[in-house]
Amino acid sequence: MILVTGGAGYIGSVLVRELLALGESVRVVDTMWFGNPFPPHERLEMIEGDLRHSQAAWLDGIDSVIHLAGLSNDPTADFAPELNSESNVYATRQLAELVGARAEREGRVIRYLFASTCSVYYSPTTADEANVTVMTEDMPIAPTANYSKTKRLGEIELLRVAEKCPHFCPVILRKGTIFGPAPRMRFDLVVNVFTLHAWRSRQLTVHGHGEAWRPLLHVRDAVDAYIHLLSAPSEKIRGQAFNLLHKNYRVLELAHWVAEVIEQKYDTEIRVKRDRSGSSAARSYYVSGDKIARTLGFSADRGVAEAVTAIWDALERGDYGIEPHNDPRFFNIRWLKETVMAEVPA
């Protein structure tokens, strides 16, 4: 059985379905802040739980853990820094210690696949778009943003547990910015929101100069990578970090590409507008995905065009409702403010 934490979230809502389709048994632990996206299934166990209060019983019968749970972007981390730290560092360590203890007690390898991020490479020194440094897994990193700092600290905690527990097999997957359709959809990710705005107003707005670099990754390639890591030789992956991305894009270049895809596919003119009224500072990082291809033979091959057309078609069908831009469920920071944090006593 595979434990997927945060399995009801954006990536998890695709991953869990794929695991079930492959014949796996899956246990999901999730706060269910965004609801349960799965119909009942005989090989799916759903547990409403908070990883900040992990329970050893969640690991009963578990062969591998895919740890997706936690706050997942800069706006939520900045809005709720304490929750961000508890969710992305403390909960990651607590679960890892339970997994490590279980692995040692039972004398068997248990994998722990950790959802990290390419944004750990961002620091003010990497934001100079005129002198691009290609970031690789062996480079020293010192992230400065709340979100990326906690993801890096989570990585460090896993490696500390691995030093004490030889049967504990942590793997760090540093993913690019995800895009593409999912049962638990998000419209606060750059490709997805560009597509939503193009569909709604036939216009895309790029804030700032648009020259910042971003590594991008299709959600289904992220899912395929996790599945690939479940069966990769443990000696090749234990304690390793792998960058995962399809391609690096400048944000302005990406906006024009999304517009071109829509114009060619749907014969609909899309205007790309630049808004320079805000701050010109932008996070920028250019990442290499060569290691995972070289070590494991895995590559993320799905491009932006495939996702844009799938999302546009879903919007046309009304899959996300009449006014998805007004629905806070599709925007993590809005949902956090209006629901989760609204219930926290002052």
C-alpha contacts under 8 A as a table, 3 or more apart, distances in Angstrom:
res1	aa1	res2	aa2	distance
1	M	24	E	6.66
1	M	25	S	4.83
1	M	26	V	5.55
1	M	27	R	7.10
1	M	61	G	6.21
1	M	62	I	4.87
1	M	63	D	5.70
1	M	64	S	7.16
2	I	24	E	7.42
2	I	25	S	6.36
2	I	26	V	4.90
2	I	27	R	6.15
2	I	62	I	5.60
2	I	63	D	5.95
2	I	64	S	5.07
2	I	65	V	5.86
2	I	66	I	7.46
3	L	26	V	5.93
3	L	27	R	4.79
3	L	28	V	5.89
3	L	29	V	7.48
3	L	58	W	7.86
3	L	59	L	7.37
3	L	62	I	6.35
3	L	63	D	7.99
3	L	64	S	6.34
3	L	65	V	4.75
3	L	66	I	6.18
3	L	67	H	7.99
4	V	7	G	5.19
4	V	12	G	7.41
4	V	16	V	7.64
4	V	26	V	7.08
4	V	27	R	6.21
4	V	28	V	4.91
4	V	29	V	6.49
4	V	65	V	6.00
4	V	66	I	4.82
4	V	67	H	5.98
4	V	68	L	6.94
5	T	28	V	5.71
5	T	29	V	4.83
5	T	30	D	5.92
5	T	51	L	7.84
5	T	65	V	7.71
5	T	66	I	6.38
5	T	67	H	4.96
5	T	68	L	5.36
5	T	69	A	5.14
6	G	9	G	5.61
6	G	12	G	6.41
6	G	28	V	7.07
6	G	29	V	6.16
6	G	30	D	4.71
6	G	31	T	7.43
6	G	67	H	7.04
6	G	68	L	5.01
6	G	69	A	3.92
6	G	70	G	7.23
7	G	11	I	7.43
7	G	12	G	3.98
7	G	13	S	6.06
7	G	15	L	7.64
7	G	16	V	6.60
7	G	28	V	5.37
7	G	29	V	6.64
7	G	30	D	6.23
7	G	68	L	6.88
7	G	69	A	7.47
8	A	12	G	5.43
8	A	13	S	5.21
8	A	28	V	7.47
8	A	30	D	6.26
8	A	32	M	6.65
8	A	34	F	7.52
8	A	35	G	7.24
8	A	36	N	5.92
8	A	37	P	6.17
8	A	38	F	7.86
8	A	184	R	7.29
9	G	12	G	5.04
9	G	13	S	5.62
9	G	34	F	7.31
9	G	184	R	5.98
10	Y	13	S	5.58
10	Y	14	V	7.20
10	Y	182	A	6.26
10	Y	183	P	7.32
10	Y	184	R	5.01
10	Y	185	M	6.01
10	Y	186	R	6.80
11	I	14	V	5.53
11	I	15	L	6.10
11	I	68	L	7.89
11	I	182	A	7.35
11	I	219	V	6.27
11	I	222	A	7.59
11	I	223	V	7.05
12	G	15	L	4.77
12	G	16	V	5.69
12	G	68	L	7.22
13	S	16	V	5.82
13	S	17	R	6.69
13	S	37	P	6.53
13	S	38	F	7.60
13	S	182	A	6.60
13	S	183	P	5.82
13	S	184	R	5.98
14	V	17	R	5.50
14	V	18	E	6.40
14	V	182	A	6.06
14	V	183	P	6.88
14	V	219	V	7.79
14	V	220	R	7.29
14	V	223	V	7.06
15	L	18	E	5.13
15	L	19	L	6.18
15	L	220	R	7.97
15	L	223	V	5.25
16	V	19	L	5.10
16	V	20	L	6.21
16	V	26	V	7.13
17	R	20	L	5.20
17	R	21	A	6.16
18	E	21	A	4.96
18	E	22	L	6.27
18	E	223	V	7.94
19	L	22	L	5.08
19	L	23	G	6.59
19	L	24	E	5.42
19	L	25	S	7.58
19	L	26	V	7.40
19	L	227	I	7.77
20	L	23	G	5.12
20	L	24	E	5.10
20	L	25	S	6.45
20	L	26	V	7.12
20	L	43	R	7.09
20	L	44	L	7.63
21	A	24	E	7.38
24	E	43	R	7.26
25	S	43	R	4.70
25	S	44	L	6.08
26	V	43	R	6.24
26	V	44	L	5.00
26	V	45	E	6.30
27	R	44	L	5.89
27	R	45	E	4.62
27	R	46	M	6.02
27	R	47	I	7.44
28	V	44	L	7.56
28	V	45	E	6.16
28	V	46	M	4.98
28	V	47	I	5.95
29	V	46	M	6.34
29	V	47	I	4.79
29	V	48	E	5.83
29	V	49	G	5.70
29	V	50	D	7.58
29	V	51	L	7.84
30	D	33	W	7.94
30	D	46	M	7.92
30	D	47	I	6.51
30	D	48	E	5.26
30	D	49	G	5.42
30	D	50	D	6.51
30	D	51	L	7.84
30	D	69	A	7.22
31	T	48	E	5.28
31	T	49	G	5.10
31	T	50	D	5.44
32	M	35	G	4.68
32	M	36	N	6.08
32	M	48	E	6.24
33	W	340	V	7.28
34	F	184	R	7.74
34	F	329	R	6.72
37	P	183	P	6.45
37	P	184	R	6.50
40	P	44	L	7.25
41	H	44	L	5.20
41	H	45	E	7.96
42	E	45	E	7.97
49	G	53	H	7.74
49	G	54	S	7.88
50	D	53	H	5.64
50	D	54	S	6.81
51	L	54	S	4.80
51	L	69	A	7.51
51	L	87	S	7.13
51	L	91	A	5.35
51	L	92	T	7.78
51	L	95	L	7.31
52	R	86	E	6.62
52	R	87	S	6.22
52	R	90	Y	6.84
52	R	91	A	4.58
52	R	94	Q	7.59
53	H	91	A	7.43
54	S	58	W	7.74
54	S	91	A	7.37
54	S	94	Q	6.90
54	S	95	L	6.14
55	Q	58	W	5.69
55	Q	59	L	7.87
56	A	59	L	5.67
56	A	60	D	7.41
56	A	98	L	6.26
57	A	60	D	5.35
59	L	62	I	5.16
59	L	99	V	7.24
59	L	102	R	7.97
62	I	65	V	7.37
63	D	109	V	7.98
63	D	110	I	5.62
63	D	111	R	7.17
64	S	110	I	5.37
64	S	111	R	4.73
64	S	112	Y	6.14
64	S	113	L	7.95
64	S	230	L	7.30
65	V	110	I	7.52
65	V	111	R	5.96
65	V	112	Y	4.71
65	V	113	L	6.12
66	I	112	Y	5.91
66	I	113	L	4.72
66	I	114	F	6.30
66	I	115	A	7.74
66	I	226	Y	7.65
67	H	92	T	7.85
67	H	112	Y	6.97
67	H	113	L	5.96
67	H	114	F	5.08
67	H	115	A	6.11
68	L	114	F	6.75
68	L	115	A	5.29
69	A	87	S	7.60
69	A	88	N	7.86
70	G	84	N	7.27
70	G	87	S	4.96
70	G	88	N	5.24
71	L	76	T	6.56
71	L	77	A	6.53
71	L	84	N	5.78
71	L	87	S	6.60
71	L	88	N	6.69
71	L	147	Y	7.82
72	S	76	T	7.25
72	S	77	A	7.65
72	S	147	Y	7.47
73	N	76	T	5.83
73	N	77	A	6.34
73	N	147	Y	6.25
74	D	77	A	5.07
74	D	78	D	6.00
74	D	145	A	7.38
74	D	146	N	6.92
74	D	147	Y	5.28
74	D	148	S	7.82
75	P	78	D	5.21
75	P	79	F	6.07
75	P	333	I	6.16
76	T	79	F	5.07
76	T	80	A	6.01
76	T	81	P	7.91
76	T	84	N	7.58
76	T	332	N	7.00
76	T	333	I	5.16
76	T	336	L	7.34
77	A	80	A	5.34
77	A	81	P	5.18
77	A	83	L	7.70
77	A	84	N	5.16
77	A	146	N	5.87
77	A	147	Y	5.23
78	D	81	P	5.48
78	D	146	N	6.24
78	D	147	Y	7.44
79	F	333	I	7.93
80	A	83	L	5.40
80	A	84	N	6.02
81	P	84	N	4.86
81	P	85	S	6.15
81	P	146	N	6.96
82	E	85	S	5.19
82	E	86	E	6.17
83	L	86	E	5.07
83	L	87	S	5.89
84	N	87	S	5.23
84	N	88	N	5.82
84	N	89	V	7.95
84	N	146	N	7.88
84	N	147	Y	7.14
84	N	150	T	7.39
85	S	88	N	5.36
85	S	89	V	5.43
85	S	90	Y	6.72
85	S	150	T	6.03
86	E	89	V	5.73
86	E	90	Y	4.83
86	E	91	A	6.07
87	S	90	Y	6.14
87	S	91	A	5.17
87	S	92	T	7.11
88	N	91	A	6.19
88	N	92	T	5.92
88	N	150	T	5.73
88	N	151	K	6.15
88	N	154	G	6.26
89	V	92	T	5.18
89	V	93	R	6.14
89	V	150	T	5.81
89	V	151	K	7.04
89	V	153	L	6.15
89	V	154	G	4.70
89	V	157	E	7.61
90	Y	93	R	5.22
90	Y	94	Q	6.04
90	Y	154	G	7.81
91	A	94	Q	5.04
91	A	95	L	6.08
92	T	95	L	5.47
92	T	96	A	6.14
92	T	154	G	6.03
92	T	157	E	7.68
92	T	158	L	7.70
93	R	96	A	5.00
93	R	97	E	6.12
93	R	154	G	6.80
93	R	157	E	5.68
93	R	158	L	6.48
93	R	161	V	7.97
94	Q	97	E	5.26
94	Q	98	L	6.45
95	L	98	L	5.13
95	L	99	V	6.19
96	A	99	V	5.01
96	A	100	G	5.93
96	A	112	Y	7.54
96	A	158	L	6.43
96	A	161	V	6.86
97	E	100	G	5.02
97	E	101	A	6.03
97	E	161	V	6.37
98	L	101	A	5.22
98	L	102	R	6.15
99	V	102	R	5.09
99	V	103	A	6.08
99	V	110	I	7.16
99	V	112	Y	7.94
99	V	168	F	7.07
100	G	103	A	5.08
100	G	104	E	6.22
100	G	110	I	7.74
100	G	161	V	6.84
100	G	162	A	7.42
100	G	165	C	5.63
100	G	167	H	7.01
100	G	168	F	4.99
101	A	104	E	5.26
101	A	105	R	6.04
101	A	165	C	7.26
102	R	105	R	5.15
102	R	106	E	6.07
103	A	106	E	5.34
103	A	107	G	5.68
103	A	108	R	5.29
103	A	109	V	5.87
103	A	110	I	5.84
103	A	165	C	7.67
103	A	167	H	5.51
103	A	168	F	6.05
104	E	107	G	4.91
104	E	108	R	6.78
104	E	165	C	6.34
104	E	166	P	7.38
104	E	167	H	5.90
104	E	168	F	7.57
107	G	167	H	6.87
108	R	167	H	5.91
109	V	167	H	4.49
109	V	168	F	5.88
109	V	169	C	6.51
110	I	167	H	6.56
110	I	168	F	5.58
110	I	169	C	5.88
111	R	168	F	6.49
111	R	169	C	4.57
111	R	170	P	5.84
111	R	171	V	7.44
111	R	230	L	7.44
112	Y	168	F	7.50
112	Y	169	C	5.90
112	Y	170	P	4.60
112	Y	171	V	6.14
113	L	170	P	5.94
113	L	171	V	4.86
113	L	172	I	6.17
113	L	173	L	7.14
113	L	226	Y	7.34
113	L	229	L	7.80
114	F	155	E	7.79
114	F	170	P	7.19
114	F	171	V	6.01
114	F	172	I	4.97
114	F	173	L	6.02
115	A	172	I	6.61
115	A	173	L	5.52
115	A	174	R	6.73
115	A	175	K	7.41
116	S	151	K	5.83
116	S	152	R	7.61
116	S	155	E	7.53
116	S	172	I	6.22
116	S	173	L	5.39
116	S	174	R	4.54
116	S	175	K	6.36
117	T	120	V	6.11
117	T	148	S	7.30
117	T	151	K	7.12
117	T	173	L	7.06
117	T	174	R	4.03
117	T	175	K	4.64
117	T	176	G	6.28
117	T	177	T	7.94
118	C	121	Y	5.92
118	C	122	Y	7.96
118	C	174	R	4.95
118	C	175	K	5.39
118	C	176	G	5.31
118	C	177	T	7.80
118	C	215	P	7.49
118	C	243	N	6.77
118	C	287	V	7.30
119	S	122	Y	5.36
119	S	143	P	7.75
119	S	148	S	5.72
119	S	176	G	7.66
119	S	285	Y	7.50
120	V	141	I	6.94
120	V	142	A	7.37
120	V	143	P	5.27
120	V	148	S	4.83
120	V	149	K	6.81
120	V	151	K	7.10
120	V	152	R	6.24
121	Y	126	T	7.56
121	Y	135	M	6.88
121	Y	141	I	5.93
121	Y	142	A	7.33
121	Y	143	P	6.24
121	Y	285	Y	6.55
122	Y	125	T	7.89
122	Y	126	T	5.91
122	Y	127	A	7.09
122	Y	142	A	7.86
122	Y	143	P	5.65
122	Y	144	T	7.40
122	Y	148	S	7.99
122	Y	283	R	6.56
122	Y	284	S	6.54
122	Y	285	Y	5.81
123	S	126	T	5.42
123	S	127	A	6.74
123	S	142	A	6.68
123	S	143	P	5.25
123	S	144	T	5.81
123	S	145	A	7.96
123	S	283	R	7.77
124	P	127	A	5.35
124	P	128	D	7.89
124	P	283	R	7.82
125	T	128	D	6.80
126	T	132	V	7.50
126	T	133	T	6.89
126	T	284	S	6.63
126	T	285	Y	6.10
127	A	212	A	7.50
127	A	282	A	7.23
127	A	283	R	5.86
127	A	284	S	4.67
127	A	285	Y	6.41
128	D	131	N	5.69
128	D	132	V	6.66
128	D	284	S	7.40
129	E	132	V	5.61
129	E	211	E	6.69
129	E	212	A	6.27
129	E	213	W	7.36
129	E	284	S	7.04
132	V	285	Y	7.80
132	V	286	Y	6.86
133	T	285	Y	7.70
133	T	286	Y	6.59
134	V	285	Y	7.82
134	V	286	Y	5.29
134	V	287	V	5.35
134	V	288	S	6.13
135	M	139	M	6.87
135	M	285	Y	7.43
135	M	286	Y	6.10
135	M	287	V	4.63
135	M	288	S	5.90
136	T	139	M	5.77
136	T	243	N	7.53
136	T	287	V	6.41
136	T	288	S	5.61
136	T	289	G	7.70
137	E	241	A	6.28
137	E	242	F	6.59
137	E	243	N	6.82
137	E	291	K	7.87
142	A	149	K	7.70
143	P	148	S	5.90
143	P	149	K	5.29
143	P	152	R	7.56
144	T	148	S	7.04
144	T	149	K	5.99
145	A	148	S	5.51
145	A	149	K	5.86
146	N	149	K	5.27
146	N	150	T	6.35
147	Y	150	T	5.48
147	Y	151	K	6.42
148	S	151	K	5.02
148	S	152	R	6.17
149	K	152	R	5.18
149	K	153	L	6.19
150	T	153	L	4.92
150	T	154	G	6.03
151	K	154	G	4.99
151	K	155	E	6.38
152	R	155	E	5.07
152	R	156	I	6.42
153	L	156	I	5.05
153	L	157	E	6.26
154	G	157	E	5.14
154	G	158	L	6.44
155	E	158	L	5.29
155	E	159	L	6.53
155	E	172	I	6.78
156	I	159	L	5.22
156	I	160	R	6.32
157	E	160	R	5.09
157	E	161	V	6.40
158	L	161	V	5.20
158	L	162	A	6.27
158	L	170	P	6.39
159	L	162	A	4.94
159	L	163	E	6.40
159	L	170	P	7.17
159	L	239	G	6.28
160	R	163	E	5.24
160	R	164	K	6.96
161	V	164	K	5.39
161	V	165	C	6.14
161	V	168	F	7.62
162	A	165	C	4.96
162	A	166	P	6.15
162	A	167	H	7.81
162	A	168	F	5.59
162	A	169	C	6.86
162	A	170	P	7.01
162	A	239	G	7.35
163	E	166	P	6.79
165	C	168	F	5.39
166	P	169	C	7.70
169	C	234	S	7.09
169	C	237	I	7.84
169	C	238	R	4.94
169	C	239	G	6.68
170	P	237	I	7.87
170	P	238	R	5.56
170	P	239	G	5.32
170	P	240	Q	7.51
171	V	237	I	6.12
171	V	238	R	5.81
171	V	239	G	5.52
171	V	240	Q	5.46
171	V	241	A	6.17
171	V	242	F	7.98
172	I	239	G	7.37
172	I	240	Q	6.15
172	I	241	A	4.42
172	I	242	F	6.20
173	L	241	A	5.86
173	L	242	F	5.07
173	L	243	N	6.11
173	L	244	L	6.83
174	R	241	A	6.94
174	R	242	F	5.86
174	R	243	N	4.64
174	R	244	L	5.96
175	K	178	I	7.56
175	K	217	L	7.05
175	K	222	A	7.44
175	K	243	N	5.93
175	K	244	L	4.77
175	K	245	L	6.23
176	G	214	R	7.49
176	G	215	P	4.83
176	G	216	L	4.72
176	G	217	L	5.31
176	G	243	N	7.69
176	G	244	L	6.16
176	G	245	L	5.15
177	T	189	L	7.19
177	T	190	V	7.81
177	T	214	R	7.27
177	T	215	P	6.19
177	T	216	L	4.74
177	T	217	L	5.82
178	I	189	L	6.98
178	I	216	L	6.02
178	I	217	L	4.81
178	I	218	H	5.55
178	I	219	V	5.60
178	I	222	A	7.96
179	F	189	L	6.62
179	F	190	V	7.44
179	F	191	V	5.79
179	F	192	N	5.99
179	F	216	L	7.26
179	F	217	L	6.19
179	F	218	H	4.99
179	F	219	V	5.71
179	F	304	V	7.79
179	F	307	A	7.03
180	G	191	V	7.64
180	G	192	N	6.57
180	G	218	H	5.70
180	G	219	V	5.68
180	G	220	R	7.75
180	G	304	V	7.97
180	G	307	A	4.65
180	G	308	V	7.16
180	G	310	A	7.59
180	G	311	I	6.91
181	P	185	M	6.30
181	P	219	V	7.57
181	P	307	A	6.68
181	P	310	A	6.79
181	P	311	I	5.78
182	A	185	M	5.01
182	A	186	R	7.92
182	A	219	V	7.78
184	R	330	F	7.96
185	M	330	F	5.93
186	R	189	L	6.70
186	R	192	N	7.22
186	R	329	R	7.87
186	R	330	F	4.53
186	R	331	F	5.96
186	R	332	N	7.55
187	F	190	V	7.84
187	F	192	N	5.27
187	F	193	V	4.84
187	F	196	L	7.25
187	F	325	H	7.87
187	F	330	F	5.35
187	F	331	F	5.86
188	D	192	N	7.03
188	D	193	V	5.84
188	D	330	F	7.11
188	D	331	F	5.31
188	D	332	N	7.16
189	L	192	N	5.47
189	L	193	V	5.84
190	V	193	V	5.32
190	V	194	F	6.00
191	V	194	F	5.14
191	V	195	T	6.23
191	V	254	L	7.88
191	V	258	V	7.58
191	V	304	V	7.49
191	V	308	V	7.38
192	N	195	T	5.22
192	N	196	L	6.25
192	N	308	V	7.34
192	N	311	I	7.40
193	V	196	L	4.88
193	V	197	H	6.08
194	F	197	H	5.27
194	F	198	A	6.09
194	F	204	L	5.94
194	F	205	T	7.92
194	F	255	A	6.92
194	F	258	V	7.25
195	T	198	A	5.10
195	T	199	W	6.11
195	T	258	V	7.05
195	T	308	V	6.14
195	T	311	I	7.13
195	T	312	W	6.68
196	L	199	W	5.16
196	L	200	R	6.10
196	L	311	I	7.98
196	L	312	W	7.45
196	L	315	L	7.83
196	L	325	H	7.52
197	H	200	R	5.03
197	H	201	S	5.78
197	H	202	R	6.78
197	H	203	Q	6.22
197	H	204	L	5.97
198	A	201	S	5.56
198	A	202	R	4.26
198	A	203	Q	4.88
198	A	204	L	5.71
198	A	259	A	7.44
198	A	270	I	6.36
199	W	202	R	5.71
199	W	312	W	6.77
199	W	315	L	7.67
200	R	203	Q	7.95
202	R	268	T	7.83
202	R	269	E	6.85
202	R	270	I	4.82
202	R	271	R	6.38
203	Q	270	I	5.27
203	Q	271	R	4.58
203	Q	272	V	5.84
203	Q	273	K	7.07
204	L	255	A	6.79
204	L	259	A	7.81
204	L	270	I	7.24
204	L	271	R	6.17
204	L	272	V	4.81
204	L	273	K	5.94
205	T	272	V	5.98
205	T	273	K	4.69
205	T	274	R	5.63
205	T	275	D	6.57
206	V	209	H	7.64
206	V	210	G	6.18
206	V	251	V	7.42
206	V	252	L	6.48
206	V	255	A	7.31
206	V	272	V	7.39
206	V	273	K	6.14
206	V	274	R	4.77
206	V	275	D	5.96
207	H	210	G	6.67
207	H	274	R	5.96
207	H	275	D	4.74
207	H	276	R	6.04
207	H	277	S	7.86
207	H	278	G	7.14
208	G	274	R	6.96
208	G	275	D	5.88
208	G	276	R	4.62
208	G	277	S	7.26
208	G	278	G	6.39
208	G	279	S	6.55
208	G	280	S	5.09
208	G	281	A	7.57
208	G	282	A	7.66
209	H	212	A	7.83
209	H	252	L	7.80
209	H	274	R	7.36
209	H	275	D	7.98
209	H	276	R	6.58
209	H	280	S	6.43
210	G	250	R	6.68
210	G	251	V	5.03
210	G	252	L	4.53
210	G	253	E	7.86
210	G	274	R	7.84
211	E	250	R	5.40
211	E	251	V	6.15
211	E	252	L	6.32
212	A	250	R	5.36
212	A	251	V	5.99
212	A	282	A	6.28
212	A	283	R	6.51
212	A	284	S	4.66
212	A	285	Y	7.43
213	W	248	N	6.41
213	W	249	Y	5.50
213	W	250	R	4.40
213	W	251	V	6.41
213	W	283	R	7.86
213	W	284	S	4.80
213	W	285	Y	5.40
213	W	286	Y	5.80
214	R	248	N	5.36
214	R	249	Y	5.32
214	R	250	R	6.20
214	R	251	V	6.93
214	R	284	S	6.39
214	R	285	Y	6.07
214	R	286	Y	6.40
215	P	245	L	5.89
215	P	246	H	7.21
215	P	247	K	5.69
215	P	248	N	4.11
215	P	249	Y	6.30
215	P	285	Y	7.54
215	P	286	Y	6.43
215	P	287	V	6.32
216	L	245	L	5.44
216	L	246	H	5.77
216	L	247	K	5.72
216	L	248	N	6.13
216	L	249	Y	7.32
217	L	221	D	6.76
217	L	222	A	6.93
217	L	244	L	7.20
217	L	245	L	4.74
217	L	246	H	5.13
217	L	247	K	7.36
217	L	300	A	7.19
217	L	302	R	7.82
217	L	303	G	7.97
218	H	221	D	5.26
218	H	222	A	6.50
218	H	246	H	7.32
218	H	300	A	7.67
218	H	302	R	6.05
218	H	303	G	6.91
218	H	304	V	7.47
218	H	307	A	7.44
219	V	222	A	5.04
219	V	223	V	6.33
220	R	223	V	4.92
220	R	224	D	6.13
220	R	302	R	7.94
221	D	224	D	4.95
221	D	225	A	6.10
221	D	300	A	5.35
221	D	301	D	7.27
221	D	302	R	6.77
222	A	225	A	5.14
222	A	226	Y	6.47
222	A	244	L	7.64
222	A	300	A	7.81
223	V	226	Y	5.30
223	V	227	I	6.38
224	D	227	I	5.11
224	D	228	H	6.03
225	A	228	H	4.94
225	A	229	L	6.17
225	A	298	F	7.28
226	Y	229	L	5.14
226	Y	230	L	6.44
227	I	230	L	5.21
227	I	231	S	7.28
228	H	231	S	5.85
228	H	232	A	6.28
228	H	298	F	7.83
229	L	232	A	4.99
229	L	237	I	7.86
232	A	236	K	7.35
232	A	237	I	7.27
232	A	296	L	7.28
233	P	236	K	5.53
233	P	237	I	6.82
234	S	237	I	5.27
234	S	238	R	5.61
235	E	238	R	5.84
236	K	240	Q	7.85
236	K	295	T	7.39
237	I	240	Q	5.21
237	I	241	A	7.96
242	F	289	G	7.54
242	F	291	K	6.50
242	F	292	I	5.75
243	N	287	V	7.48
243	N	288	S	6.87
243	N	289	G	5.17
243	N	290	D	7.96
243	N	291	K	7.24
243	N	292	I	6.94
244	L	289	G	5.47
244	L	292	I	7.32
244	L	300	A	7.19
245	L	248	N	7.65
245	L	287	V	7.97
245	L	288	S	7.93
245	L	289	G	6.02
245	L	300	A	6.17
246	H	289	G	7.90
246	H	299	S	7.65
246	H	300	A	5.00
246	H	301	D	5.98
246	H	302	R	6.89
246	H	303	G	6.89
248	N	286	Y	6.22
248	N	287	V	7.01
249	Y	253	E	6.52
249	Y	254	L	5.96
250	R	253	E	5.16
250	R	254	L	6.11
251	V	254	L	4.98
251	V	255	A	6.29
252	L	255	A	5.12
252	L	256	H	6.44
253	E	256	H	5.28
253	E	257	W	6.23
254	L	257	W	5.01
254	L	258	V	6.17
255	A	258	V	5.21
255	A	259	A	6.23
255	A	272	V	6.79
256	H	259	A	5.05
256	H	260	E	6.08
256	H	272	V	6.63
257	W	260	E	5.00
257	W	261	V	6.16
258	V	261	V	5.20
258	V	262	I	6.40
258	V	304	V	7.50
258	V	305	A	7.12
258	V	308	V	6.94
259	A	262	I	5.26
259	A	263	E	6.10
259	A	269	E	7.67
259	A	270	I	5.43
259	A	271	R	7.36
259	A	272	V	7.38
260	E	263	E	5.03
260	E	264	Q	6.05
260	E	270	I	7.83
261	V	264	Q	5.35
261	V	265	K	6.02
261	V	305	A	6.04
261	V	308	V	7.49
261	V	309	T	7.78
262	I	265	K	5.17
262	I	266	Y	5.59
262	I	267	D	7.10
262	I	268	T	6.47
262	I	269	E	7.76
262	I	270	I	7.53
262	I	308	V	7.60
262	I	309	T	7.27
263	E	266	Y	5.54
263	E	267	D	4.71
263	E	268	T	4.68
263	E	269	E	5.41
263	E	270	I	6.73
264	Q	267	D	5.55
264	Q	268	T	7.62
265	K	309	T	7.74
275	D	278	G	7.40
276	R	279	S	7.50
276	R	280	S	7.20
279	S	282	A	7.97
288	S	291	K	7.74
289	G	292	I	6.35
289	G	293	A	7.08
290	D	293	A	5.27
290	D	294	R	5.98
291	K	294	R	5.06
291	K	295	T	5.85
292	I	295	T	5.17
292	I	296	L	5.44
292	I	297	G	6.60
292	I	298	F	5.93
292	I	299	S	7.33
293	A	296	L	5.56
293	A	297	G	4.32
293	A	298	F	4.62
293	A	299	S	5.56
294	R	297	G	5.71
294	R	298	F	7.83
302	R	306	E	7.09
303	G	306	E	5.94
303	G	307	A	7.12
304	V	307	A	5.32
304	V	308	V	6.15
305	A	308	V	5.16
305	A	309	T	6.29
306	E	309	T	5.61
306	E	310	A	6.32
307	A	310	A	5.09
307	A	311	I	6.09
308	V	311	I	5.26
308	V	312	W	6.02
309	T	312	W	5.04
309	T	313	D	6.03
310	A	313	D	5.25
310	A	314	A	6.23
311	I	314	A	5.03
311	I	315	L	6.17
312	W	315	L	5.07
312	W	316	E	6.18
313	D	316	E	5.00
313	D	317	R	6.24
314	A	317	R	5.08
314	A	318	G	6.27
314	A	319	D	5.31
314	A	320	Y	7.23
315	L	318	G	5.07
315	L	319	D	5.93
315	L	320	Y	6.25
315	L	321	G	7.87
316	E	319	D	7.71
318	G	321	G	5.07
318	G	322	I	6.15
320	Y	323	E	7.74
320	Y	324	P	5.72
321	G	324	P	5.72
323	E	326	N	5.59
323	E	327	D	6.82
324	P	327	D	5.07
324	P	330	F	7.34
325	H	328	P	7.86
325	H	330	F	7.92
327	D	330	F	6.16
327	D	331	F	7.72
328	P	331	F	5.28
328	P	332	N	7.45
328	P	334	R	5.30
328	P	335	W	5.11
328	P	338	E	7.97
329	R	332	N	6.91
329	R	334	R	7.51
329	R	335	W	5.53
330	F	335	W	7.74
331	F	334	R	5.48
331	F	335	W	6.17
332	N	335	W	5.22
332	N	336	L	6.00
333	I	336	L	5.06
333	I	337	K	6.17
334	R	337	K	5.21
334	R	338	E	6.05
335	W	338	E	5.17
335	W	339	T	5.75
335	W	340	V	7.23
336	L	339	T	5.55
336	L	340	V	5.01
336	L	341	M	5.80
336	L	342	A	7.87
337	K	340	V	6.41
337	K	341	M	5.26
337	K	342	A	6.05
338	E	341	M	6.79
338	E	342	A	5.63
339	T	342	A	5.18
339	T	343	E	6.47
340	V	343	E	5.63
340	V	344	V	7.09
341	M	344	V	5.14
342	A	345	P	7.92
